Structures are given as structure tokens and as C-alpha cells.
Amino acid sequence: MKLILAVIQPTKLDGVLQALQRIGVTRCSVADAMGFARQRGQAETYRGAEYQTNLLRKVEVEIAVNDDYLEQTIECLEQAARTAPQGNIGDGKIFVLPIEETIQISDDTRGTSAI
């Protein structure tokens, strides 16, 4: 079992969720996130004063998958979250983490069947 954390552009969220549904991934969590890397933030104007923001708005999608769905889910995320055919700086990142145990609270189901 793996936990996939995808940090993507907010404008790509609907497309990513639809693409995941098409491949049979129907459960995920979504959270607002802020961050920066090579983009280095951007200039903002507030009440006539310009200031530099270091953090840009992103969205984090968390998906728990069984090992046999891992590569298929990663490929789906890469294609759906990319803003151009070759990709652009700021499109996001995908992190894959191991899951030691999964427990479904409602009926105490454990392991891969709980995902």
C-alpha cells in the first residue's frame, strides 16, 4: 500500500479528479496548500502598496492506493496535472510514501481491503 501526495495547481484540480475517476480511483482527500520552489513567489498589490509574496497557492491531493494501482495512478496524475504538453515550472510534485497499515474505522477492516 502506498500514499500518493500530489501538490498541483488549483486550476487543475477538477481535471485531475475526473481523470482519477476514469481509472477507478474514487477516494481521495484534498487540502489547500501554500508553497514555493523555483517560482520564487510573485509581486502582489494591496491598497496601492506592492509587496512580495513567497508562497503561492497550491492544492494537495492525497490518495491511498494498493501497489497494483500505483503506476497507473501516478501516470494519470502526471498527465492530468501538467499545464502544457512538455510541462511548466510550478506544475507541482508527486510524492509516494509507504503505508504500514490501513484500518477502516466503521467496521475495523484492515489492510488492502480497507483502501
Secondary structure as GFF3:
##gff-version 3
##sequence-region A 1 115
A	DSSP	beta_strand	2	8	.	.	.	ID=ss1
A	DSSP	three_ten_helix	10	12	.	.	.	ID=ss2
A	DSSP	alpha_helix	13	22	.	.	.	ID=ss3
A	DSSP	beta_strand	29	35	.	.	.	ID=ss4
A	DSSP	beta_strand	42	46	.	.	.	ID=ss5
A	DSSP	beta_strand	49	53	.	.	.	ID=ss6
A	DSSP	beta_strand	56	65	.	.	.	ID=ss7
A	DSSP	three_ten_helix	67	69	.	.	.	ID=ss8
A	DSSP	alpha_helix	70	81	.	.	.	ID=ss9
A	DSSP	beta_strand	92	98	.	.	.	ID=ss10
A	DSSP	beta_strand	103	104	.	.	.	ID=ss11
A	DSSP	beta_strand	109	110	.	.	.	ID=ss12
A	DSSP	three_ten_helix	111	114	.	.	.	ID=ss13
###
